[in-house]
Every structure is written in C-alpha cells, then in structure tokens.
Amino acid sequence: MSANVILVLGGWLIALAIFFAFIVLIRYLQHKERMAMISHGLTPDNMSNRRRSRGILRAGLITAMIGVTLTAGLYPIGFFLPQFYNAPLHLGPWLLPGLIPFGVGLALVSSYYLEPASVSTGEERSEQEKNKVIQLNAKHERESGEKR
C-alpha cells in the first residue's frame, strides 16, 4: 500500500474514533444527569419532554461540526491527485463524506429554529392551572381583606 492510502485510512479511523467517543461521552453525561435528578427527587421522565427541541439543536450542531471536520480533513486529498485530474480548487467527490453530515446538521439546526413553541404536557398544564387558581384565590383574599 502506498503512503497516501495509509494516510487516508488512518484519517478515517481517527475520525470514526472521535465520532464514537462523542456518542459515548453524550450517553455518559445523560446518565450522570439522570442520576443527579433522581437523587434530588425529580422524575427525569417529565423533564425529557421539555428538552426535546434543545436535543435537536445539540445533535445538529455536533453533526454539522463533524461534517466540517471531515471536510477539512479530506480536502488535502485533492492535492495528492495526479495532474491530469484538474479539479477546480481541489474539490471533488472525496469531500462528500464530510459534506453529507454537514448538510444533515444544518437541517437539524434549521428545524430547531423553524419548530413552533412546544406545547406543555397534560401534567404540566394541570400544575400550571393549580398555580393560577392559588394565585387568584390569594388575590381575592387580599382584595376582600382590604375592603373590610
């Protein structure tokens, strides 16, 4: 095998290792967060509904940055090509493995900003209604106390 092929394969292996390391890191942080919520007496199932859209933003940013990194790492391949393959600005199909995740990341980030405001779940709505009733009762008691 030539040195160029070994260099490209080594770059792919490093990029793949970094990608899987990010996945493991994210899962570990989610686990630690969940355990901290349980230890403080919060139920993590109720919290997950509110954070869904932020998760889409985070996933989009990570995917887009991986795409940018892969594209930047694969760009030098255009310089190793023989002279008869004249690509403008050394661009070519070898950049697709980086441009595809970049496009997917941009789509996820744009879906975060185009998504309407999230609707609260039934449990959250009932809690909000209880708080409103309590506030109205307290306000009514204050007003009736002032009249007396």
Phi and psi in radians as a Rosetta constraint file:
Dihedral C 1 N 2 CA 2 C 2 CIRCULARHARMONIC -1.416 0.35
Dihedral N 2 CA 2 C 2 N 3 CIRCULARHARMONIC 2.882 0.35
Dihedral C 2 N 3 CA 3 C 3 CIRCULARHARMONIC -1.138 0.35
Dihedral N 3 CA 3 C 3 N 4 CIRCULARHARMONIC -0.576 0.35
Dihedral C 3 N 4 CA 4 C 4 CIRCULARHARMONIC -1.151 0.35
Dihedral N 4 CA 4 C 4 N 5 CIRCULARHARMONIC -0.711 0.35
Dihedral C 4 N 5 CA 5 C 5 CIRCULARHARMONIC -1.164 0.35
Dihedral N 5 CA 5 C 5 N 6 CIRCULARHARMONIC -0.744 0.35
Dihedral C 5 N 6 CA 6 C 6 CIRCULARHARMONIC -1.112 0.35
Dihedral N 6 CA 6 C 6 N 7 CIRCULARHARMONIC -0.683 0.35
Dihedral C 6 N 7 CA 7 C 7 CIRCULARHARMONIC -1.099 0.35
Dihedral N 7 CA 7 C 7 N 8 CIRCULARHARMONIC -0.774 0.35
Dihedral C 7 N 8 CA 8 C 8 CIRCULARHARMONIC -1.156 0.35
Dihedral N 8 CA 8 C 8 N 9 CIRCULARHARMONIC -0.779 0.35
Dihedral C 8 N 9 CA 9 C 9 CIRCULARHARMONIC -1.120 0.35
Dihedral N 9 CA 9 C 9 N 10 CIRCULARHARMONIC -0.674 0.35
Dihedral C 9 N 10 CA 10 C 10 CIRCULARHARMONIC -1.106 0.35
Dihedral N 10 CA 10 C 10 N 11 CIRCULARHARMONIC -0.701 0.35
Dihedral C 10 N 11 CA 11 C 11 CIRCULARHARMONIC -1.097 0.35
Dihedral N 11 CA 11 C 11 N 12 CIRCULARHARMONIC -0.726 0.35
Dihedral C 11 N 12 CA 12 C 12 CIRCULARHARMONIC -1.112 0.35
Dihedral N 12 CA 12 C 12 N 13 CIRCULARHARMONIC -0.748 0.35
Dihedral C 12 N 13 CA 13 C 13 CIRCULARHARMONIC -1.135 0.35
Dihedral N 13 CA 13 C 13 N 14 CIRCULARHARMONIC -0.683 0.35
Dihedral C 13 N 14 CA 14 C 14 CIRCULARHARMONIC -1.150 0.35
Dihedral N 14 CA 14 C 14 N 15 CIRCULARHARMONIC -0.766 0.35
Dihedral C 14 N 15 CA 15 C 15 CIRCULARHARMONIC -1.091 0.35
Dihedral N 15 CA 15 C 15 N 16 CIRCULARHARMONIC -0.718 0.35
Dihedral C 15 N 16 CA 16 C 16 CIRCULARHARMONIC -1.140 0.35
Dihedral N 16 CA 16 C 16 N 17 CIRCULARHARMONIC -0.707 0.35
Dihedral C 16 N 17 CA 17 C 17 CIRCULARHARMONIC -1.126 0.35
Dihedral N 17 CA 17 C 17 N 18 CIRCULARHARMONIC -0.698 0.35
Dihedral C 17 N 18 CA 18 C 18 CIRCULARHARMONIC -1.135 0.35
Dihedral N 18 CA 18 C 18 N 19 CIRCULARHARMONIC -0.723 0.35
Dihedral C 18 N 19 CA 19 C 19 CIRCULARHARMONIC -1.051 0.35
Dihedral N 19 CA 19 C 19 N 20 CIRCULARHARMONIC -0.855 0.35
Dihedral C 19 N 20 CA 20 C 20 CIRCULARHARMONIC -1.197 0.35
Dihedral N 20 CA 20 C 20 N 21 CIRCULARHARMONIC -0.539 0.35
Dihedral C 20 N 21 CA 21 C 21 CIRCULARHARMONIC -1.139 0.35
Dihedral N 21 CA 21 C 21 N 22 CIRCULARHARMONIC -0.675 0.35
Dihedral C 21 N 22 CA 22 C 22 CIRCULARHARMONIC -1.110 0.35
Dihedral N 22 CA 22 C 22 N 23 CIRCULARHARMONIC -0.717 0.35
Dihedral C 22 N 23 CA 23 C 23 CIRCULARHARMONIC -1.094 0.35
Dihedral N 23 CA 23 C 23 N 24 CIRCULARHARMONIC -0.789 0.35
Dihedral C 23 N 24 CA 24 C 24 CIRCULARHARMONIC -1.115 0.35
Dihedral N 24 CA 24 C 24 N 25 CIRCULARHARMONIC -0.730 0.35
Dihedral C 24 N 25 CA 25 C 25 CIRCULARHARMONIC -1.087 0.35
Dihedral N 25 CA 25 C 25 N 26 CIRCULARHARMONIC -0.773 0.35
Dihedral C 25 N 26 CA 26 C 26 CIRCULARHARMONIC -1.108 0.35
Dihedral N 26 CA 26 C 26 N 27 CIRCULARHARMONIC -0.771 0.35
Dihedral C 26 N 27 CA 27 C 27 CIRCULARHARMONIC -1.099 0.35
Dihedral N 27 CA 27 C 27 N 28 CIRCULARHARMONIC -0.702 0.35
Dihedral C 27 N 28 CA 28 C 28 CIRCULARHARMONIC -1.106 0.35
Dihedral N 28 CA 28 C 28 N 29 CIRCULARHARMONIC -0.778 0.35
Dihedral C 28 N 29 CA 29 C 29 CIRCULARHARMONIC -1.146 0.35
Dihedral N 29 CA 29 C 29 N 30 CIRCULARHARMONIC -0.654 0.35
Dihedral C 29 N 30 CA 30 C 30 CIRCULARHARMONIC -1.120 0.35
Dihedral N 30 CA 30 C 30 N 31 CIRCULARHARMONIC -0.702 0.35
Dihedral C 30 N 31 CA 31 C 31 CIRCULARHARMONIC -1.113 0.35
Dihedral N 31 CA 31 C 31 N 32 CIRCULARHARMONIC -0.801 0.35
Dihedral C 31 N 32 CA 32 C 32 CIRCULARHARMONIC -1.088 0.35
Dihedral N 32 CA 32 C 32 N 33 CIRCULARHARMONIC -0.704 0.35
Dihedral C 32 N 33 CA 33 C 33 CIRCULARHARMONIC -1.119 0.35
Dihedral N 33 CA 33 C 33 N 34 CIRCULARHARMONIC -0.754 0.35
Dihedral C 33 N 34 CA 34 C 34 CIRCULARHARMONIC -1.098 0.35
Dihedral N 34 CA 34 C 34 N 35 CIRCULARHARMONIC -0.765 0.35
Dihedral C 34 N 35 CA 35 C 35 CIRCULARHARMONIC -1.135 0.35
Dihedral N 35 CA 35 C 35 N 36 CIRCULARHARMONIC -0.649 0.35
Dihedral C 35 N 36 CA 36 C 36 CIRCULARHARMONIC -1.161 0.35
Dihedral N 36 CA 36 C 36 N 37 CIRCULARHARMONIC -0.675 0.35
Dihedral C 36 N 37 CA 37 C 37 CIRCULARHARMONIC -1.125 0.35
Dihedral N 37 CA 37 C 37 N 38 CIRCULARHARMONIC -0.742 0.35
Dihedral C 37 N 38 CA 38 C 38 CIRCULARHARMONIC -1.134 0.35
Dihedral N 38 CA 38 C 38 N 39 CIRCULARHARMONIC -0.704 0.35
Dihedral C 38 N 39 CA 39 C 39 CIRCULARHARMONIC -1.185 0.35
Dihedral N 39 CA 39 C 39 N 40 CIRCULARHARMONIC -0.410 0.35
Dihedral C 39 N 40 CA 40 C 40 CIRCULARHARMONIC -1.617 0.35
Dihedral N 40 CA 40 C 40 N 41 CIRCULARHARMONIC 0.058 0.35
Dihedral C 40 N 41 CA 41 C 41 CIRCULARHARMONIC 1.505 0.35
Dihedral N 41 CA 41 C 41 N 42 CIRCULARHARMONIC 0.206 0.35
Dihedral C 41 N 42 CA 42 C 42 CIRCULARHARMONIC -1.632 0.35
Dihedral N 42 CA 42 C 42 N 43 CIRCULARHARMONIC 2.617 0.35
Dihedral C 42 N 43 CA 43 C 43 CIRCULARHARMONIC -1.666 0.35
Dihedral N 43 CA 43 C 43 N 44 CIRCULARHARMONIC 2.070 0.35
Dihedral C 43 N 44 CA 44 C 44 CIRCULARHARMONIC -1.199 0.35
Dihedral N 44 CA 44 C 44 N 45 CIRCULARHARMONIC -0.361 0.35
Dihedral C 44 N 45 CA 45 C 45 CIRCULARHARMONIC -1.154 0.35
Dihedral N 45 CA 45 C 45 N 46 CIRCULARHARMONIC -0.650 0.35
Dihedral C 45 N 46 CA 46 C 46 CIRCULARHARMONIC -1.233 0.35
Dihedral N 46 CA 46 C 46 N 47 CIRCULARHARMONIC -0.548 0.35
Dihedral C 46 N 47 CA 47 C 47 CIRCULARHARMONIC -1.335 0.35
Dihedral N 47 CA 47 C 47 N 48 CIRCULARHARMONIC -0.451 0.35
Dihedral C 47 N 48 CA 48 C 48 CIRCULARHARMONIC -1.171 0.35
Dihedral N 48 CA 48 C 48 N 49 CIRCULARHARMONIC -0.520 0.35
Dihedral C 48 N 49 CA 49 C 49 CIRCULARHARMONIC -1.185 0.35
Dihedral N 49 CA 49 C 49 N 50 CIRCULARHARMONIC -0.604 0.35
Dihedral C 49 N 50 CA 50 C 50 CIRCULARHARMONIC -1.338 0.35
Dihedral N 50 CA 50 C 50 N 51 CIRCULARHARMONIC -0.426 0.35
Dihedral C 50 N 51 CA 51 C 51 CIRCULARHARMONIC -1.703 0.35
Dihedral N 51 CA 51 C 51 N 52 CIRCULARHARMONIC 0.078 0.35
Dihedral C 51 N 52 CA 52 C 52 CIRCULARHARMONIC -1.032 0.35
Dihedral N 52 CA 52 C 52 N 53 CIRCULARHARMONIC -0.804 0.35
Dihedral C 52 N 53 CA 53 C 53 CIRCULARHARMONIC -1.214 0.35
Dihedral N 53 CA 53 C 53 N 54 CIRCULARHARMONIC -0.572 0.35
Dihedral C 53 N 54 CA 54 C 54 CIRCULARHARMONIC -1.171 0.35
Dihedral N 54 CA 54 C 54 N 55 CIRCULARHARMONIC -0.544 0.35
Dihedral C 54 N 55 CA 55 C 55 CIRCULARHARMONIC -1.152 0.35
Dihedral N 55 CA 55 C 55 N 56 CIRCULARHARMONIC -0.635 0.35
Dihedral C 55 N 56 CA 56 C 56 CIRCULARHARMONIC -1.143 0.35
Dihedral N 56 CA 56 C 56 N 57 CIRCULARHARMONIC -0.720 0.35
Dihedral C 56 N 57 CA 57 C 57 CIRCULARHARMONIC -1.105 0.35
Dihedral N 57 CA 57 C 57 N 58 CIRCULARHARMONIC -0.803 0.35
Dihedral C 57 N 58 CA 58 C 58 CIRCULARHARMONIC -1.075 0.35
Dihedral N 58 CA 58 C 58 N 59 CIRCULARHARMONIC -0.793 0.35
Dihedral C 58 N 59 CA 59 C 59 CIRCULARHARMONIC -1.096 0.35
Dihedral N 59 CA 59 C 59 N 60 CIRCULARHARMONIC -0.684 0.35
Dihedral C 59 N 60 CA 60 C 60 CIRCULARHARMONIC -1.141 0.35
Dihedral N 60 CA 60 C 60 N 61 CIRCULARHARMONIC -0.735 0.35
Dihedral C 60 N 61 CA 61 C 61 CIRCULARHARMONIC -1.159 0.35
Dihedral N 61 CA 61 C 61 N 62 CIRCULARHARMONIC -0.724 0.35
Dihedral C 61 N 62 CA 62 C 62 CIRCULARHARMONIC -1.134 0.35
Dihedral N 62 CA 62 C 62 N 63 CIRCULARHARMONIC -0.792 0.35
Dihedral C 62 N 63 CA 63 C 63 CIRCULARHARMONIC -1.117 0.35
Dihedral N 63 CA 63 C 63 N 64 CIRCULARHARMONIC -0.736 0.35
Dihedral C 63 N 64 CA 64 C 64 CIRCULARHARMONIC -1.132 0.35
Dihedral N 64 CA 64 C 64 N 65 CIRCULARHARMONIC -0.710 0.35
Dihedral C 64 N 65 CA 65 C 65 CIRCULARHARMONIC -1.195 0.35
Dihedral N 65 CA 65 C 65 N 66 CIRCULARHARMONIC -0.614 0.35
Dihedral C 65 N 66 CA 66 C 66 CIRCULARHARMONIC -1.116 0.35
Dihedral N 66 CA 66 C 66 N 67 CIRCULARHARMONIC -0.716 0.35
Dihedral C 66 N 67 CA 67 C 67 CIRCULARHARMONIC -1.094 0.35
Dihedral N 67 CA 67 C 67 N 68 CIRCULARHARMONIC -0.742 0.35
Dihedral C 67 N 68 CA 68 C 68 CIRCULARHARMONIC -1.108 0.35
Dihedral N 68 CA 68 C 68 N 69 CIRCULARHARMONIC -0.738 0.35
Dihedral C 68 N 69 CA 69 C 69 CIRCULARHARMONIC -1.126 0.35
Dihedral N 69 CA 69 C 69 N 70 CIRCULARHARMONIC -0.769 0.35
Dihedral C 69 N 70 CA 70 C 70 CIRCULARHARMONIC -1.116 0.35
Dihedral N 70 CA 70 C 70 N 71 CIRCULARHARMONIC -0.717 0.35
Dihedral C 70 N 71 CA 71 C 71 CIRCULARHARMONIC -1.097 0.35
Dihedral N 71 CA 71 C 71 N 72 CIRCULARHARMONIC -0.763 0.35
Dihedral C 71 N 72 CA 72 C 72 CIRCULARHARMONIC -1.155 0.35
Dihedral N 72 CA 72 C 72 N 73 CIRCULARHARMONIC -0.621 0.35
Dihedral C 72 N 73 CA 73 C 73 CIRCULARHARMONIC -1.272 0.35
Dihedral N 73 CA 73 C 73 N 74 CIRCULARHARMONIC -0.537 0.35
Dihedral C 73 N 74 CA 74 C 74 CIRCULARHARMONIC -1.553 0.35
Dihedral N 74 CA 74 C 74 N 75 CIRCULARHARMONIC -0.233 0.35
Dihedral C 74 N 75 CA 75 C 75 CIRCULARHARMONIC -1.029 0.35
Dihedral N 75 CA 75 C 75 N 76 CIRCULARHARMONIC -0.704 0.35
Dihedral C 75 N 76 CA 76 C 76 CIRCULARHARMONIC -1.098 0.35
Dihedral N 76 CA 76 C 76 N 77 CIRCULARHARMONIC -0.260 0.35
Dihedral C 76 N 77 CA 77 C 77 CIRCULARHARMONIC -1.012 0.35
Dihedral N 77 CA 77 C 77 N 78 CIRCULARHARMONIC -0.568 0.35
Dihedral C 77 N 78 CA 78 C 78 CIRCULARHARMONIC -1.081 0.35
Dihedral N 78 CA 78 C 78 N 79 CIRCULARHARMONIC -0.441 0.35
Dihedral C 78 N 79 CA 79 C 79 CIRCULARHARMONIC -1.421 0.35
Dihedral N 79 CA 79 C 79 N 80 CIRCULARHARMONIC -0.359 0.35
Dihedral C 79 N 80 CA 80 C 80 CIRCULARHARMONIC -1.493 0.35
Dihedral N 80 CA 80 C 80 N 81 CIRCULARHARMONIC -0.169 0.35
Dihedral C 80 N 81 CA 81 C 81 CIRCULARHARMONIC -1.262 0.35
Dihedral N 81 CA 81 C 81 N 82 CIRCULARHARMONIC 2.674 0.35
Dihedral C 81 N 82 CA 82 C 82 CIRCULARHARMONIC -1.117 0.35
Dihedral N 82 CA 82 C 82 N 83 CIRCULARHARMONIC 2.831 0.35
Dihedral C 82 N 83 CA 83 C 83 CIRCULARHARMONIC -1.117 0.35
Dihedral N 83 CA 83 C 83 N 84 CIRCULARHARMONIC -0.502 0.35
Dihedral C 83 N 84 CA 84 C 84 CIRCULARHARMONIC -1.210 0.35
Dihedral N 84 CA 84 C 84 N 85 CIRCULARHARMONIC -0.300 0.35
Dihedral C 84 N 85 CA 85 C 85 CIRCULARHARMONIC -1.672 0.35
Dihedral N 85 CA 85 C 85 N 86 CIRCULARHARMONIC 1.619 0.35
Dihedral C 85 N 86 CA 86 C 86 CIRCULARHARMONIC -1.612 0.35
Dihedral N 86 CA 86 C 86 N 87 CIRCULARHARMONIC 1.725 0.35
Dihedral C 86 N 87 CA 87 C 87 CIRCULARHARMONIC -1.748 0.35
Dihedral N 87 CA 87 C 87 N 88 CIRCULARHARMONIC 2.314 0.35
Dihedral C 87 N 88 CA 88 C 88 CIRCULARHARMONIC -1.142 0.35
Dihedral N 88 CA 88 C 88 N 89 CIRCULARHARMONIC 2.283 0.35
Dihedral C 88 N 89 CA 89 C 89 CIRCULARHARMONIC 1.011 0.35
Dihedral N 89 CA 89 C 89 N 90 CIRCULARHARMONIC 0.367 0.35
Dihedral C 89 N 90 CA 90 C 90 CIRCULARHARMONIC 1.045 0.35
Dihedral N 90 CA 90 C 90 N 91 CIRCULARHARMONIC 0.552 0.35
Dihedral C 90 N 91 CA 91 C 91 CIRCULARHARMONIC -1.605 0.35
Dihedral N 91 CA 91 C 91 N 92 CIRCULARHARMONIC 2.634 0.35
Dihedral C 91 N 92 CA 92 C 92 CIRCULARHARMONIC -3.029 0.35
Dihedral N 92 CA 92 C 92 N 93 CIRCULARHARMONIC -3.040 0.35
Dihedral C 92 N 93 CA 93 C 93 CIRCULARHARMONIC -1.180 0.35
Dihedral N 93 CA 93 C 93 N 94 CIRCULARHARMONIC -0.264 0.35
Dihedral C 93 N 94 CA 94 C 94 CIRCULARHARMONIC -1.197 0.35
Dihedral N 94 CA 94 C 94 N 95 CIRCULARHARMONIC -0.212 0.35
Dihedral C 94 N 95 CA 95 C 95 CIRCULARHARMONIC -1.483 0.35
Dihedral N 95 CA 95 C 95 N 96 CIRCULARHARMONIC -0.202 0.35
Dihedral C 95 N 96 CA 96 C 96 CIRCULARHARMONIC -1.027 0.35
Dihedral N 96 CA 96 C 96 N 97 CIRCULARHARMONIC -0.684 0.35
Dihedral C 96 N 97 CA 97 C 97 CIRCULARHARMONIC -1.068 0.35
Dihedral N 97 CA 97 C 97 N 98 CIRCULARHARMONIC -0.312 0.35
Dihedral C 97 N 98 CA 98 C 98 CIRCULARHARMONIC -1.707 0.35
Dihedral N 98 CA 98 C 98 N 99 CIRCULARHARMONIC -0.574 0.35
Dihedral C 98 N 99 CA 99 C 99 CIRCULARHARMONIC -1.313 0.35
Dihedral N 99 CA 99 C 99 N 100 CIRCULARHARMONIC -0.517 0.35
Dihedral C 99 N 100 CA 100 C 100 CIRCULARHARMONIC -1.161 0.35
Dihedral N 100 CA 100 C 100 N 101 CIRCULARHARMONIC -0.896 0.35
Dihedral C 100 N 101 CA 101 C 101 CIRCULARHARMONIC -1.127 0.35
Dihedral N 101 CA 101 C 101 N 102 CIRCULARHARMONIC -0.504 0.35
Dihedral C 101 N 102 CA 102 C 102 CIRCULARHARMONIC -1.112 0.35
Dihedral N 102 CA 102 C 102 N 103 CIRCULARHARMONIC -0.756 0.35
Dihedral C 102 N 103 CA 103 C 103 CIRCULARHARMONIC -1.138 0.35
Dihedral N 103 CA 103 C 103 N 104 CIRCULARHARMONIC -0.698 0.35
Dihedral C 103 N 104 CA 104 C 104 CIRCULARHARMONIC -1.133 0.35
Dihedral N 104 CA 104 C 104 N 105 CIRCULARHARMONIC -0.714 0.35
Dihedral C 104 N 105 CA 105 C 105 CIRCULARHARMONIC -1.104 0.35
Dihedral N 105 CA 105 C 105 N 106 CIRCULARHARMONIC -0.733 0.35
Dihedral C 105 N 106 CA 106 C 106 CIRCULARHARMONIC -1.103 0.35
Dihedral N 106 CA 106 C 106 N 107 CIRCULARHARMONIC -0.656 0.35
Dihedral C 106 N 107 CA 107 C 107 CIRCULARHARMONIC -1.131 0.35
Dihedral N 107 CA 107 C 107 N 108 CIRCULARHARMONIC -0.714 0.35
Dihedral C 107 N 108 CA 108 C 108 CIRCULARHARMONIC -1.165 0.35
Dihedral N 108 CA 108 C 108 N 109 CIRCULARHARMONIC -0.719 0.35
Dihedral C 108 N 109 CA 109 C 109 CIRCULARHARMONIC -1.143 0.35
Dihedral N 109 CA 109 C 109 N 110 CIRCULARHARMONIC -0.735 0.35
Dihedral C 109 N 110 CA 110 C 110 CIRCULARHARMONIC -1.187 0.35
Dihedral N 110 CA 110 C 110 N 111 CIRCULARHARMONIC -0.568 0.35
Dihedral C 110 N 111 CA 111 C 111 CIRCULARHARMONIC -1.189 0.35
Dihedral N 111 CA 111 C 111 N 112 CIRCULARHARMONIC -0.526 0.35
Dihedral C 111 N 112 CA 112 C 112 CIRCULARHARMONIC -1.107 0.35
Dihedral N 112 CA 112 C 112 N 113 CIRCULARHARMONIC -0.763 0.35
Dihedral C 112 N 113 CA 113 C 113 CIRCULARHARMONIC -1.374 0.35
Dihedral N 113 CA 113 C 113 N 114 CIRCULARHARMONIC -0.402 0.35
Dihedral C 113 N 114 CA 114 C 114 CIRCULARHARMONIC -1.579 0.35
Dihedral N 114 CA 114 C 114 N 115 CIRCULARHARMONIC -0.215 0.35
Dihedral C 114 N 115 CA 115 C 115 CIRCULARHARMONIC -1.268 0.35
Dihedral N 115 CA 115 C 115 N 116 CIRCULARHARMONIC 2.363 0.35
Dihedral C 115 N 116 CA 116 C 116 CIRCULARHARMONIC -1.193 0.35
Dihedral N 116 CA 116 C 116 N 117 CIRCULARHARMONIC 2.893 0.35
Dihedral C 116 N 117 CA 117 C 117 CIRCULARHARMONIC -1.006 0.35
Dihedral N 117 CA 117 C 117 N 118 CIRCULARHARMONIC 2.448 0.35
Dihedral C 117 N 118 CA 118 C 118 CIRCULARHARMONIC -1.251 0.35
Dihedral N 118 CA 118 C 118 N 119 CIRCULARHARMONIC 2.524 0.35
Dihedral C 118 N 119 CA 119 C 119 CIRCULARHARMONIC -1.608 0.35
Dihedral N 119 CA 119 C 119 N 120 CIRCULARHARMONIC 2.345 0.35
Dihedral C 119 N 120 CA 120 C 120 CIRCULARHARMONIC -1.244 0.35
Dihedral N 120 CA 120 C 120 N 121 CIRCULARHARMONIC 2.697 0.35
Dihedral C 120 N 121 CA 121 C 121 CIRCULARHARMONIC -1.303 0.35
Dihedral N 121 CA 121 C 121 N 122 CIRCULARHARMONIC 3.018 0.35
Dihedral C 121 N 122 CA 122 C 122 CIRCULARHARMONIC -1.098 0.35
Dihedral N 122 CA 122 C 122 N 123 CIRCULARHARMONIC -0.694 0.35
Dihedral C 122 N 123 CA 123 C 123 CIRCULARHARMONIC -1.138 0.35
Dihedral N 123 CA 123 C 123 N 124 CIRCULARHARMONIC -0.738 0.35
Dihedral C 123 N 124 CA 124 C 124 CIRCULARHARMONIC -1.159 0.35
Dihedral N 124 CA 124 C 124 N 125 CIRCULARHARMONIC -0.673 0.35
Dihedral C 124 N 125 CA 125 C 125 CIRCULARHARMONIC -1.100 0.35
Dihedral N 125 CA 125 C 125 N 126 CIRCULARHARMONIC -0.749 0.35
Dihedral C 125 N 126 CA 126 C 126 CIRCULARHARMONIC -1.154 0.35
Dihedral N 126 CA 126 C 126 N 127 CIRCULARHARMONIC -0.630 0.35
Dihedral C 126 N 127 CA 127 C 127 CIRCULARHARMONIC -1.133 0.35
Dihedral N 127 CA 127 C 127 N 128 CIRCULARHARMONIC -0.737 0.35
Dihedral C 127 N 128 CA 128 C 128 CIRCULARHARMONIC -1.121 0.35
Dihedral N 128 CA 128 C 128 N 129 CIRCULARHARMONIC -0.706 0.35
Dihedral C 128 N 129 CA 129 C 129 CIRCULARHARMONIC -1.140 0.35
Dihedral N 129 CA 129 C 129 N 130 CIRCULARHARMONIC -0.686 0.35
Dihedral C 129 N 130 CA 130 C 130 CIRCULARHARMONIC -1.091 0.35
Dihedral N 130 CA 130 C 130 N 131 CIRCULARHARMONIC -0.736 0.35
Dihedral C 130 N 131 CA 131 C 131 CIRCULARHARMONIC -1.113 0.35
Dihedral N 131 CA 131 C 131 N 132 CIRCULARHARMONIC -0.672 0.35
Dihedral C 131 N 132 CA 132 C 132 CIRCULARHARMONIC -1.137 0.35
Dihedral N 132 CA 132 C 132 N 133 CIRCULARHARMONIC -0.736 0.35
Dihedral C 132 N 133 CA 133 C 133 CIRCULARHARMONIC -1.109 0.35
Dihedral N 133 CA 133 C 133 N 134 CIRCULARHARMONIC -0.742 0.35
Dihedral C 133 N 134 CA 134 C 134 CIRCULARHARMONIC -1.100 0.35
Dihedral N 134 CA 134 C 134 N 135 CIRCULARHARMONIC -0.746 0.35
Dihedral C 134 N 135 CA 135 C 135 CIRCULARHARMONIC -1.120 0.35
Dihedral N 135 CA 135 C 135 N 136 CIRCULARHARMONIC -0.713 0.35
Dihedral C 135 N 136 CA 136 C 136 CIRCULARHARMONIC -1.157 0.35
Dihedral N 136 CA 136 C 136 N 137 CIRCULARHARMONIC -0.708 0.35
Dihedral C 136 N 137 CA 137 C 137 CIRCULARHARMONIC -1.099 0.35
Dihedral N 137 CA 137 C 137 N 138 CIRCULARHARMONIC -0.759 0.35
Dihedral C 137 N 138 CA 138 C 138 CIRCULARHARMONIC -1.121 0.35
Dihedral N 138 CA 138 C 138 N 139 CIRCULARHARMONIC -0.706 0.35
Dihedral C 138 N 139 CA 139 C 139 CIRCULARHARMONIC -1.141 0.35
Dihedral N 139 CA 139 C 139 N 140 CIRCULARHARMONIC -0.733 0.35
Dihedral C 139 N 140 CA 140 C 140 CIRCULARHARMONIC -1.123 0.35
Dihedral N 140 CA 140 C 140 N 141 CIRCULARHARMONIC -0.710 0.35
Dihedral C 140 N 141 CA 141 C 141 CIRCULARHARMONIC -1.151 0.35
Dihedral N 141 CA 141 C 141 N 142 CIRCULARHARMONIC -0.685 0.35
Dihedral C 141 N 142 CA 142 C 142 CIRCULARHARMONIC -1.126 0.35
Dihedral N 142 CA 142 C 142 N 143 CIRCULARHARMONIC -0.742 0.35
Dihedral C 142 N 143 CA 143 C 143 CIRCULARHARMONIC -1.178 0.35
Dihedral N 143 CA 143 C 143 N 144 CIRCULARHARMONIC -0.704 0.35
Dihedral C 143 N 144 CA 144 C 144 CIRCULARHARMONIC -1.223 0.35
Dihedral N 144 CA 144 C 144 N 145 CIRCULARHARMONIC -0.524 0.35
Dihedral C 144 N 145 CA 145 C 145 CIRCULARHARMONIC -1.203 0.35
Dihedral N 145 CA 145 C 145 N 146 CIRCULARHARMONIC -0.594 0.35
Dihedral C 145 N 146 CA 146 C 146 CIRCULARHARMONIC -1.252 0.35
Dihedral N 146 CA 146 C 146 N 147 CIRCULARHARMONIC -0.549 0.35
Dihedral C 146 N 147 CA 147 C 147 CIRCULARHARMONIC -1.281 0.35
Dihedral N 147 CA 147 C 147 N 148 CIRCULARHARMONIC -0.464 0.35
